[in-house]
Amino acid sequence: MRIPDRLGTNATTSPGRSGAGLPRRLALRALFTAAVVGGTAGALAPLLGTLRPGPGAAGPAALERFSETYRGRRIEGTATVLVPARGAPAHGPAGHAGALPTVEVRIDGRPLHIMRRADGSFMSLVNHYESFPTLREVARAAVDELGAAQLAVHRG
């Protein structure tokens, strides 16, 4: 049986077959979906591995912790992530899902304001235009910059 196609030519179809391209489309769609899922899982695996402690655990998971004397100054730092108990929802700012790290650095017992950049590095108010990969490095750079000066205590 001859059926005219879009271009006006006649194409032959066999009875019982709805279209020759359908199995190929399904295979390509499945391959594309598998590639997207695999790529997403591969990109998120390092992030999820640092945020989640062992199975069933709840509470803070330490990402970085140090306490040392550097150039005669006592520096301490901690980066932790609060992981909810199993079954409890995790909420970040404005109700968004996901846990955010809590970062704290102290120099001689006084808090140093630390900010995390989008690329995962850190900066402080003392070294506002430099990025550092770890909290220890940002604390040491702040001590180098401060010299003999002390951090001001925030009263607010």
Contacts in CASP RR format, 6 or more apart in sequence:
PFRMAT RR
TARGET T0000
AUTHOR 0000-0000-0000
METHOD contacts of the structure
MODEL  1
MRIPDRLGTNATTSPGRSGAGLPRRLALRALFTAAVVGGTAGALAPLLGT
LRPGPGAAGPAALERFSETYRGRRIEGTATVLVPARGAPAHGPAGHAGAL
PTVEVRIDGRPLHIMRRADGSFMSLVNHYESFPTLREVARAAVDELGAAQ
LAVHRG
1 12 0 8 1.000
1 13 0 8 1.000
1 15 0 8 1.000
2 10 0 8 1.000
2 11 0 8 1.000
2 12 0 8 1.000
3 10 0 8 1.000
3 11 0 8 1.000
3 13 0 8 1.000
4 10 0 8 1.000
4 11 0 8 1.000
5 11 0 8 1.000
13 19 0 8 1.000
50 63 0 8 1.000
50 81 0 8 1.000
51 61 0 8 1.000
51 81 0 8 1.000
51 83 0 8 1.000
51 99 0 8 1.000
52 61 0 8 1.000
52 83 0 8 1.000
53 59 0 8 1.000
53 61 0 8 1.000
53 83 0 8 1.000
56 85 0 8 1.000
56 86 0 8 1.000
57 83 0 8 1.000
58 83 0 8 1.000
58 84 0 8 1.000
58 85 0 8 1.000
58 86 0 8 1.000
58 88 0 8 1.000
59 82 0 8 1.000
59 83 0 8 1.000
59 84 0 8 1.000
59 85 0 8 1.000
60 80 0 8 1.000
60 81 0 8 1.000
60 82 0 8 1.000
60 83 0 8 1.000
60 102 0 8 1.000
61 80 0 8 1.000
61 81 0 8 1.000
61 83 0 8 1.000
62 78 0 8 1.000
62 79 0 8 1.000
62 80 0 8 1.000
63 79 0 8 1.000
63 80 0 8 1.000
63 81 0 8 1.000
63 101 0 8 1.000
64 77 0 8 1.000
64 78 0 8 1.000
64 79 0 8 1.000
64 134 0 8 1.000
64 135 0 8 1.000
64 136 0 8 1.000
65 77 0 8 1.000
65 78 0 8 1.000
65 79 0 8 1.000
66 75 0 8 1.000
66 76 0 8 1.000
66 77 0 8 1.000
66 135 0 8 1.000
66 136 0 8 1.000
66 139 0 8 1.000
67 74 0 8 1.000
67 75 0 8 1.000
67 76 0 8 1.000
67 77 0 8 1.000
68 74 0 8 1.000
68 75 0 8 1.000
68 136 0 8 1.000
69 75 0 8 1.000
70 139 0 8 1.000
70 140 0 8 1.000
70 143 0 8 1.000
71 143 0 8 1.000
71 144 0 8 1.000
71 147 0 8 1.000
73 107 0 8 1.000
73 108 0 8 1.000
73 143 0 8 1.000
73 146 0 8 1.000
74 106 0 8 1.000
74 107 0 8 1.000
74 108 0 8 1.000
74 109 0 8 1.000
75 105 0 8 1.000
75 106 0 8 1.000
75 107 0 8 1.000
75 136 0 8 1.000
75 139 0 8 1.000
75 140 0 8 1.000
75 143 0 8 1.000
76 105 0 8 1.000
76 106 0 8 1.000
76 109 0 8 1.000
77 104 0 8 1.000
77 105 0 8 1.000
77 106 0 8 1.000
77 135 0 8 1.000
77 136 0 8 1.000
77 139 0 8 1.000
78 102 0 8 1.000
78 103 0 8 1.000
78 104 0 8 1.000
78 105 0 8 1.000
78 135 0 8 1.000
79 101 0 8 1.000
79 102 0 8 1.000
79 103 0 8 1.000
79 104 0 8 1.000
79 135 0 8 1.000
80 101 0 8 1.000
80 102 0 8 1.000
81 99 0 8 1.000
81 100 0 8 1.000
81 101 0 8 1.000
81 102 0 8 1.000
82 99 0 8 1.000
82 102 0 8 1.000
83 90 0 8 1.000
83 99 0 8 1.000
84 90 0 8 1.000
84 99 0 8 1.000
89 97 0 8 1.000
90 97 0 8 1.000
90 98 0 8 1.000
90 99 0 8 1.000
91 97 0 8 1.000
91 98 0 8 1.000
92 98 0 8 1.000
92 99 0 8 1.000
92 100 0 8 1.000
93 100 0 8 1.000
101 116 0 8 1.000
103 114 0 8 1.000
103 116 0 8 1.000
103 122 0 8 1.000
103 135 0 8 1.000
104 111 0 8 1.000
104 114 0 8 1.000
105 111 0 8 1.000
105 112 0 8 1.000
105 114 0 8 1.000
105 124 0 8 1.000
105 135 0 8 1.000
105 138 0 8 1.000
105 139 0 8 1.000
105 142 0 8 1.000
106 112 0 8 1.000
107 139 0 8 1.000
107 142 0 8 1.000
107 143 0 8 1.000
107 146 0 8 1.000
107 151 0 8 1.000
108 150 0 8 1.000
108 151 0 8 1.000
110 150 0 8 1.000
110 151 0 8 1.000
110 152 0 8 1.000
110 153 0 8 1.000
111 151 0 8 1.000
111 154 0 8 1.000
112 124 0 8 1.000
112 125 0 8 1.000
112 126 0 8 1.000
112 138 0 8 1.000
112 139 0 8 1.000
112 142 0 8 1.000
112 151 0 8 1.000
113 124 0 8 1.000
113 125 0 8 1.000
114 122 0 8 1.000
114 123 0 8 1.000
114 124 0 8 1.000
114 135 0 8 1.000
114 138 0 8 1.000
115 122 0 8 1.000
115 123 0 8 1.000
115 124 0 8 1.000
116 122 0 8 1.000
117 123 0 8 1.000
117 131 0 8 1.000
119 131 0 8 1.000
121 131 0 8 1.000
121 132 0 8 1.000
121 133 0 8 1.000
122 131 0 8 1.000
122 132 0 8 1.000
122 133 0 8 1.000
122 134 0 8 1.000
122 135 0 8 1.000
122 137 0 8 1.000
122 138 0 8 1.000
123 129 0 8 1.000
123 130 0 8 1.000
123 131 0 8 1.000
123 132 0 8 1.000
123 138 0 8 1.000
124 138 0 8 1.000
124 139 0 8 1.000
124 141 0 8 1.000
124 142 0 8 1.000
126 141 0 8 1.000
126 142 0 8 1.000
126 145 0 8 1.000
126 146 0 8 1.000
126 151 0 8 1.000
127 138 0 8 1.000
127 141 0 8 1.000
127 142 0 8 1.000
127 145 0 8 1.000
130 141 0 8 1.000
132 138 0 8 1.000
132 141 0 8 1.000
END
